[in-house]
């Protein structure tokens, strides 16, 4: 693997892991569908001008493993045991995995601190959703491990701006940007659901400027993002954007903005995807 390919791929991971929750960071574009076992979509790289300082120290390596904290906070320990806690890492904290066993992972934080966290509390899984291809690509770090057909919102081509309705189906749109899984719902109207953190602070800022939401609603959305919890879902911006089951498998446009997959696909995602998992939608 060349240095150029490594840095391109790490750029996508830096954006996803370090920037999850920032919202609409790039316009939609056509991206070549990657092959199984291939690299992360290179069309997303143009928005990434610099890598994080922690990744700029020394030559890039194909073994560099960016990951993120999942399933709530993780306790950082000096030693691979539970008797030496030194810090708490909130969900979505980006870390570099240095060495992992089935029980513990040695990690390095953005600040350069090294220590050990339970292996189950960190993950390098992320998802890329292409509205143009109507596919969901499941990655582990830079490696594509699976591709699934999806259904998306009624209006396939436009980004989500506000809540839609049966009388205004044009706004049944799948939002574009960088999100993360904020909740997992094992019992849903649509089988199972992975809830995304839409609306984000960026959506709230746009909504406030366009007088779609009040200042108090704006503050509530921004505060939810800062506290890494589910944002208000009942404003005029819309909400409850999910990756859920009961998809057709035929790449149709019927949802109110969600990404729908077949139930057997949701069962696969349910195993690999945790709260805190980044999702890039274009």
Protein Blocks (a to p, Z undefined) as FASTA:
>chain_A
ZZklmmmmmmmmmmmmmmgonlpabdcdddddddehiacdfklmmmpmbdcfklmgocdd
fkbccdddeeiaadddfbdcfklcfbdcdehiacddfbdcfkbccdddfkopacdddfkl
gccbdcdddfklopacddehjbcfbdcdddddfblmbccfbdcdfklmmlmccdeddddd
fbdcfbdfklpacddfbdcfklmmmmmmnopacfklmmmmmmmmmnopacdfkbfnoghi
acdehinhlopafbgoiacddfklmmmmmmmpcghiacddZZ
